[in-house]
Structure formats: structure tokens, C-alpha cells
Amino acid sequence: MRARQAAVHGPDHAASYYAASANRQLDLPRLEGEQTADVCIVGGGFTGLNTAIELAERGLSVVLLEARRIAWGASGRNGGQLIRGVGHDVEQFAPLIGEAGVDELKRMGFEAVDIVRQRIERHRIDCDLTWGYCDLATKPRHLSNFAEEYADLQRLGYPHPLRQVAKADLHQVIGSDRYLGGLLDAGSGHLHPLNLALGEAAAAQALGARLYEYSAAEQIDYGAEIRVRTATGSVRAKQLVLACNAYLGQLHPQLAGKVLPAGSYIIATEPLPEPLCRELLPQNSAVCDQRVALDYFRLSADRRLLFGGACHYSGRDPSDIAAYMRPKMLEVFPHLAGVNIDYQWGGMIGIGANRLPQIGRLPDHPNVYYAQAYAGHGLNATHLAARLLGEAISGQLEGRFDLFARVPHPTFPGGRMLRSPLLALGMLWYRLKDQF
């Protein structure tokens, strides 16, 4: 059976497994004429949708503009892994925010997952939420890292069960001999990201937010009052949130220069027999290895293996995603050689140079806020970013927002044409190091 090739770019949702199994259709209008609001949000992914919810719950009027469809980008195409934590190696920021600030970032990484959990429960969003996640080791140093992380999580009071899994017991988690051990976390898990986003869009609408699709922001007039212009209308607002991540482009080139759009790719098998599913992932956990060129995978609610990874920094997508990803899947599960691939798709994630989400406001326009660069862990980090934006814009608890804003984010060198090739060379070096 030929896999359905999903476009990475296009006006409608990519032809992914998620689009094929979406449980609602919104069909939102295009912006026509002029609207006014307390806050205009540009971007209809998890960041924008949840910022709309946070602000509407605080009594502010909101207009959200999406250039294509709600959750058209990474929010509707990602691996669906809901993993604790924000950023990578947050200890590196201690000179800027102190050890107490680092611990606060780590605890906010717990809160980020709780926000998703609470949003699903409060708005009764059907998105196949399943608890259980395991980090997998391919090198002895990964096991040492797991031991350190386990101790640190215990120190911080992580409220969910954790378990270090030895190689001899790893068959309880995954039916593969590829790994040396793992760290199993009952407080992280997986879900259907597009159904989550569509449910959150409906929740934002129910709270009074006005959402528009196919309404790309083409120009921003800055000032005490912001005006955002589209091809068919405009929005006047007191404050603006830029929530475009990897797709910000020329709307704000300086901010876009701090994010590298990188391609990530997923395949979905045909539905698998229940006994085979229990053999592959006995606890139905989401899993991820620790390599630079990592693999991540999980089972869907209808028993497909969703296998992702192969992050590309070159700006070039594989011509055949299934042909590119299948060998990676077979390295983990060689007994799936005869299984059909029903779906293949890709999309762009936004990566910052220091791997910490970029949450702040423009220095020359203090009524313009932004959140971006989730480095492939945006499902929970976007929800935290939205909570912090809601707090800051409404004048509540600005200190949490300022903790992120105190960390500077370098611009990628080389401009639009050269930054991807330059980073691809750098990542090649790290992948070579990863072999030892």
C-alpha cells in the first residue's frame, strides 16, 4: 500500500494521520473589514490558541489571526508527546537567573504538563490523552544522566511516579534490544495534538475570542495602538502577541532571525494487531531516545505505530518521507518489515540557539509580546508560554514572565540564506560526537 505523502507546506492541513482522524471541523471565517480588541494574536497554533484562552478568561477581548488553518503548523503535526520540562540544560542559565531561577524553570516544566491536563479536563477535549513516557538510553552516559535527573526530580518534589529501568527489565517498556535502559515517567504521556488544538480553538470561541483563518498578517503598524493589516481587513488593538514560531518570516525579520525552522518527519503504520502492540510498547508509553538525531515513537488510539524524528537543519525535505523513515523504524523494530506505512508527513519546528523557549516583549515596542523557539518540545511549553503571556498582559505575576525575558537569545548567523546550512554543519559535528 502506498503511503499518502503529506505536503510540508500548503494552504490546508498536511495529509497526516492526525488530519485523517480529526474529530471536529471548525471552518472559521476569513477576516473582513476592521475589528477592534484589547489584544490581537497572530498565529493559530498552541501558543496563540492558549493565549486567547488565558486572556479571555481574564476578561480581555481577543482577535486571533491565522494565515492558514488552525494548528496548520507544528501544533497539528507533531509527535504528540507531552513531556515534562521546558528548555534543554537549563542549568546553563544560572549566571543570568540564579540557582533559584533555574529551579523555578524546572518546576514550571512540571506546571506546563498540568496546564494541558487541566485544559483537557475543563473543556472536555477528546484527544486520546494517555499517561506514560520513557526516555531511552543508547550510551552508558545516558544512564548516568538518567540517574542525575532522577535525583534532581526527587529534590524538586516531582509529584508523579518515576522509575529507572535497567536493561534486564526494559522489555516491560519496549520490545526492542536496541537500548541500555530507561527513565519511566508516569507524569508525562501522549495525545492527538490536532484534536487538542481544535478543542482548544472551540474553547477559545466559547469564551468570546474571535478566531479567523486564511487571514495572514501582512503588515503591522506599531504605536500606542497596534494595527495589524491583512489582505481583506485589519485589527486595531492595545497589545499584540506574535505567536508564529517557525513561520514568522518577514513579518518581523529581527525576531525571526532568532529561530531556525527545522524539518521533522513522522510515519504512521497501518493499524496493528493488539498482541503486536503489546509486544512493541507493553505499557503504551511514548518513548524517545537521547541521541542528537533522535527517534521518538508511540502508539495511536487505533493501534498504529507513529514513528518520528530525522530533524533536518538543511532546509531540504526528503523526497519520500516513508522511504527515509522506514529504515529508522526497522532499526528499532526489525519485525515490522512487512507492515504497511499508511501516512507520512513533515513540518517545521522552531529552534533557538540556546534551546530555551523565547518568551518576551519587543524592547522598542513594549506592547508587543512574543513566544517562540520550543525546540521540538512545544506541546507543553506552548501552554506554559500562554499562561505567562496571560499573566504579563493582564498585569498579574509578571515576575514569571520576566524570568524568561532575562535570558538573551542570539541571532543565528548568515541571514535567511546561510543560517540553515551553517547550522547543518554544526549539527553534523554533534552527530559525529554522538557516535562515541
C-alpha angles and dihedrals in degrees: 000000000000115000117238107249112223120211115237089211129032143112097267133044117297112262091255132146087256094056090047092052100039110139099207140033119213105182095191121195128256115249110262123181126345128327131183128208143156089246133019116202121199111203131047101215128103093292095052097040094049093044087054090052094047093049096043090051087055092053100257123136113240137193117189122197122200120186094211127358128333108276091005092146131048093322091069099035108041130115093266094234114151103200130173119247140048123237131357125276093354090181087081089072095060093103088058103039104015130238090287089054091051091052090049090053090052093050090048085057088062091046091052092065091045090055090057091046092050094045092053092048097044096048096034094234115184104217106134094256108192126177125225133077134179132198110212129212125221095170133044090241089061088061090052089051090051091053091051092047092049091053092046093050090051090050091052093050098248102194100213132077116271128188133186106219120208121215091252090060099037092099085075088067107028136015096225135097093209098095137071100209143313151223111237118205122190091189096065127059147139142276147167102282099196092052089049091052094046090050091050091049089054089048091051090051092049088055091054103263114144112227125193130187129201087027106123116188105239102173138013122207107201127208142095084314117039121217119196115193127204129180091268106024149352142236125220114202142161092229137022133208119200106206103162100112110179091007100056092105117154095349086092110000096185093055092041089055090067092061127067113207106220128183122240125183139204137188127198122205128217113274109289129218114265094243090054091050090053088050094050099043110004094185095039089239126158110241138196133180125223103239123119088242091045133187122218127182146160143163123268123226090261092051102260121142109236107200121185145168136086096128108203120207095176097081091238121112124212112263089225113027094187093052089049097046103037095074089053090052091048092052087063099033109021091172089070092072093115097045119112122237108225100179138025127178145150142194145173126278123191118239127188124206094248096036095236117123111257109233119164148091132273110268093220094042109039092182090063117085131185142186125188148124103074093165095222096311097088101125093084100019092059090056091051091047089053091051091052092046090050091050094048098044092048092047096248126129096346090169092078091052090046091054089068093038091058091066112086119221120210122225115244111251124241102044124246096318101045108030095081096049091045092051091045088059091049093049090049088060092052091048090053089051088049090066091069 
